[in-house]
Amino acid sequence: MILGAVGHDLANDFVSVGLVALVLSALARLAHHLGITAVPLYLLAGLALGEGGPLSLELPEDLISFAAEIGVLLLLLMLGLEYTSDELKVGLRTGLVPGAVDAGLNFTPGFVAGLLLGWELPAAILLGGVTWISSSGVISKVLTDLGRLGYRETPSVLNLLVIEDLAMAVYLPVVAALVVGGSAASTVTSVVVALAAVVVVLWGAMRWGHHVSDRLARGNDEAILLAVFGLTLLVGGLAQRLQISAAVGAFVVGLALSGTAQERASGLIEPLRDLFAALVFLFLAFQFPTDDLPAALLPAAALLVVSGLAKVATGWVVAGRAGAATRGRLRAGTVLVARGEFSIVIASLGVGLADGSDLGTLAAAYVLLSAIVGPLAAKHADRFAAWVPAGAVR
C-alpha cells in the first residue's frame, strides 16, 4: 500500500496540485474565449497562489520546480521538431549579424540603467543580460497558441532564440567569474569548454540524427513517447553539465528527429508539453518577491518601454533579412519582447552583490511585465502595422 503509507502531507499535496490544475484549466478556457495566449493569466495565477499571494496555497515547490524545468525542455523540444537541420545550418551561417544586433540593442538598456542607478559594474552587466535574453519558453508557447509556427518570419525568430541560448555559453561563465572574482584563465577555460560542447552537440545531432529517427520509427506509440522523453531529459541534462543551456539540448533532440519519427513524436509529445508548460509560467511567478514587487513596477515599466522597443527593432531587422513584409517584421519584433526564466537565472547570479537584492527585485518586476505585455503585443502585432508610414518599408 504505497499511498496508504505516505500520510497526510501527500494528501494535501494532491488536493493543492489538483486545485491548481483546475484553476489553470479555467484560465486556459478563458484565454481561448478571449483569443489570447494563456501565459499572462498563468503568471497572474502564480502571483495569487504563491507565497504571500491573496489565495496562497501550500504547494510542493520542489515537485513543481522540477515539472516546470521539464516544461521548458518540452517547449524547446517541440520547437526543434518544427525545424530541420538544414534550416539550422542556414540560420547559424546567417545569424552572426542578427545576433550582434540583438546583443547590442538589448544588452545596452539594462547595462546603462544599472549604471544610472549607481550599481556596481557586475550588477549593471547582469541587468544587461536580463534585458538581452528573450524567453524561449514564453515565445514558443505564444507562437504555438497564435498558430504562427509556419509563418515566414518564424524561422528567423527561432534562429535568434538559438543564437541567444548559445551566446549564454559564453556570457554566463564570464559574468560568474566577474561576480565571484575568478581568474582570467579559469574564465577562458570555462568558455572554451562550453563552446566546444556546443559544437559537438550540434554536429552529433546533424550527423547521427537520421539513425535515431529510423530506429524510433519502428516502435509503437508508447515506445516512441518514452524514448523521445528520455532522450530529451538525458541530452538536456548532459548539456547543462557542459555549461550549455539544457533548453539547447532539448531543441537539438527535436532537430535530430526527422520523417515518420518526427511526425509521430510531435503528436505524442504535444499533450505533455501543454501540461508541463502551464507549470513553467506558474512557477516563474512563484519566484517573484511579492512584498517588494510593487515598488519596482514603475522603474521596471520604464526599462521595459526602452528595451521592448529595442526588441521590436531587433525583430524588424532580423525578419526583414528573411524577406518578411511590415506585418511579419512587427510580429517578429513583438513576440521577442517577453523575457523569462533565463533572465531570472541571470539575476540570481548577483545574489551576493551589494546591489543583489535590488537587482533581483527589479528583474522580477521586469520579467513579469514583459511576460504579460509581450504576448499581448504579439497578439495585436498586425494592428500595429497600420501605424507604420507607407514609405517606411520597401
N, C-alpha and C positions, 0 to 999 in steps of 0.2 A: 504493500500500500504506500506508494511513493507520496501521493498527495496527502494522505491521511497523517503521515508522519511529519509533515513540514510545519504545520501550525498556523497560528492566527496571522502572522505577518504576510505570508504568501496569499492568504485570502484577501487581505486588504489591498495587496498589490494587484490582484486580479480585478477587484472592484474598481480601483483607481484607473488602471490602464483601460478597462472596459468603458468607463465613463469618458475618458479622453478620446477613445476611438469613436464613440457615438457623437461627441462634440465635433470632431474632425469630419465625420460623415455629414453632419448637418451643414457645416461650413462649406464642404465640397459641393453639396446640393445648391446652397445659396450662391456660391461663386458661378456655378453653371447657369443658374437662373439669371444672374446679372451679366453673364457673358464676359467674366474676367477670370484671371488665374486665381487660384485659391491661396497663393503664397502670402499676400498681405494679411488675410484672415487667419491663417495658421500662426503667423507671427504675433498677432494681437491676442490670439488664444493662449499662446505660450506666456505672454506677459500676464494675462489674467489668472492662469492656472499655476504659474511658477511661484517660487518662494517670495513672499511679500506682495503678491498679487491679490486682488479683491476676491477671487474664487480659488485661493491657494489649495492645492491637493498634495497629500504626501505621496510622492511618486518614486519608484525605484530608479533614481537618476543614472546609476551605473548601467542598468539594462537599457534605458532609453538612449543614453550616450552611445553605447555600442551599436544599437539599432540605427541610430542616426548616422554613424560612420558608415555602416553598411549601405544606408540610403544614398549617401554621396557617391559611393562606388557604383551602385546600380544605375544612378542617373548618368554617370560618365560612361559606364558600360553600354547603355542604350545609345548614347551619342556615338560611340565608336562603331556600333552595329549599323548606324545610318551612313557610315563613312567608308571609304575604301583606301587601301594602302597607296594606290596611285594618286588619289586626291591629296593624301597627306604629304607625299613626296613633293608634289607641286606646291602645296601650301608652305612647306618648310623652305623650299628653294626661293619662293617669292615673299616669305614672311618677315625677312630681316628689316626691311624698311617700315612696314606697318608696325612691327614690334618696337622699333626705335621711336616711331611717332607716338605710339601708345605710352611707352615709358616716359618720354619727355613731357608729354601733355598732362599725364595723370599723376606722376610722382611729384611734380613741381608744386601743385596746390597744397598738398599735405605738408611737404617739407617747408615751404615758405610759411604756412600757418603755424607750424611748430616753432619756427624762429621768431615770428611775430608775438607768440605767446610767451616768449622768454625761456623756452625749454632748452635743455642741453642738446648738443648735436646728435647723440644717439637716439634720443626721443623724437627729434624732428625727422630723422631718417626713417624711423619706424612709422611715424604718421604718414610720411610719403608713401611707404609701402601699403598702408591701409587704403589710401585713396587710389593707388595704382591698380590693384588687382580686382578684377570683376569676379563675381561669384559664379563658378561653373555650375554649381547645384541649382541656384535660383534661375539662371539663364536657360539651362537645359529644360527645366520644368516649364518655364514661360514659353519657350519655343514649341514645346510639345502641346501645351494647353491651347495655344493660339493657332496650332496647325501650320507652323511655318518651317518645318524641317526641310521641305522641298523647295523653299523659296531661293531665288537666285543669290541673294546676299548671305544666306545662312552658312555656306562653306567658308566664307571669309571671316565670319564671326567665330566659327569653330576653330579655324586656323589660329586666330588671335588668342582664344582661350588656351589652346595647347601651348602656344609660344609663351604666354604668361606663366603657365604652370611650369614649363621648362626653365624659364628665367628664374623661378624660385629656387632652382637647384644651385644657382649662383648667389642670389640675393640673401637667402636665409643663412648660409654659413658665414657670409661676410658680416651681416648685422649681428649675428650671435657672437661673433668674435669681438665686434665693437662694444657690445653690451657687457661681456664678461672680461674684456681686456685680453683676449687671446693673441698669440704671436702671429706675425705675418706668415711664417712658414706653415703653421697649423691651419690657417685660413686658406692659403693657396692649396694645401693638400686636400682639404675638405671639398673645395670647389672642383679640383681636377677629378677626384673620385666620383663626385656626383655627375659631372659631365660625361665621364667615361661610362658610367652606369646607364645614363640616358641613351647614349649611342648604342650600347649593347642591347638594351631592351627593345628599342625601335628596330634595330637590324634583325633581331631574333623573330620579332613579330612578322616582318616582311618576308623573311627567308623561310620560316617554318610554318607560318600560319595556315597555309593550304593543307599541309599534312594533318594538322589538328582538326581542321574542318572536315576532311574526308573521314576521319575516324568517328567524329561526333555524329555525322550524318547517318551512320549505320545504326545508331542506337534508337531506343524508343524515347518517348517524350520525357519520362521520368529520368532516364539516364542522361539525356541532354541537359535537362534542368540542373541536376546535381553536379554534372561535370562543369558546366559554364559558371554556376555559382561558386563552386570550389576553386576553379581557376581564377576567378575574379578576386576572391579573398587572398589566394596564395600569391598571385602576382602583385596585387596591391600591397600586401604585407612585405614582400621582398623589396619592392620599390621604396617603401617607407624606410626600411632598414638601410638602404643605399642612399638615403637622404634625398630621394625623389618623392614628389607627391604621390601618395597612394592612388589619387584620382587619375594621375597619368597612367599608372599601371593598369587600372580598370579600363581606361579608354583604349589602351593598347590591346587588351584582350578582345574587346569588341571589334577593333580594327583588324585583328588577325583572322577572325572568322569570315567566311565567305560562302556563297552559294546556298545550298539547302540548309546547312547548319546555321548560317546567319539568319535566314528567314524563320526557321523553327525556333531558334533561341530568342528572337525578338518577341514572338507571340507568347512564349512561356515566361519570359522574364518581366514583361510589362506589368502584370498584376502585382508581382513582388515589388517592382520599382515604385508603383503608386502607394503601396502600403508603407514601405520604409521611407519614401521621400517625404511623406507628411511629417514623420518624426524628425527629419532633418531641420525643418523650419521651427517646429515646436521646441526642440532642444536648443536651437540657436537663440530663441527668445528667452529660454530659461537662464542663459548665461548673462543676460543684461542686468546690471546693478540697478534695480528699480528705485531704490531710495535716492540715489544721486542722479538718476537719468533725467528728470525734468529740467534741472538747472543746465544740463549740457545740450538740450534740444536746440536752443537758439543758435549757439556757435556751430553746432553740427549742421543745422539747416543752411547757414551761410556758407559753410565749407562745401556742402552738397551742391549748392547752386553753381559755384565755380567749377568744382570737379565734375559735376554732372554735365555741364556744357562742354567740358574737356572730353568726356567720354563720347558725347554726341558728335563732336568734331572728329574724334578718332574713328568712330564707326562710319562717318561720312566719307573720310579719306579711304579707309580700308574697303568699304563696299564699292566706292567709286572706281577703285583699281580693278575690281572684279566686273565692272561694266554695269553696275546697278544704277537705276534712274533715281530721281529725287525721293520717291516713296521708299524704295529699297534702302537708300542711304540713311534715311531717318529711322526706319525700322531697325537697322543695324546699330545705329547710334544710341537709340533709346533703350534697346534691350541690354546694352552693355552697362547701363547706369548702375544696376544692382551690385552691391558688394555683399560679402557674406562670410562664410566660415574661414577663409584664408585671412581675411582682414582681422578677425578676432584672434587667430593664431599669432599673427604678426604683432599685434598689440600686446599679447600675453608675454612676449619675449622681454618687454620692458618693465615687468612687474617689480624688479629690484632697483629700478632707477628712481632718482629723486622725483621725477615727474611721472613715474609709472602709473600712479593712481589716476591722475588727471588724463593721461593718455588712454587708459582703459575705459574710463567713463565716456570720454569724447568719442572714442572708436565705437563703443557700443551704441551710443545715440546715433552716430553717423550711419552705421550698418543698418540699424532698424529703419531709419528714414529712407535710406537708399533702397532697401529691400521692399519697401512699400511703394515708394514713388516710381522706382524703375519699372516694375511690371505694369503699373497703371499707365505710365508714359508709353511703354511698348504697345499696349492695347490700343492707344489712340494715336499712334505714330502717323497713320495715313491722314488723319485730320490736320496734323501739323504741316503737312506738305503744302496745304493751301496758303500757308503764311510765307512760303519761300518765294522771293521775287522771280518772275518768269525768266529773267536773264541770268539767274544765278547758276544754272546748270546747263551745260551744252548737251 
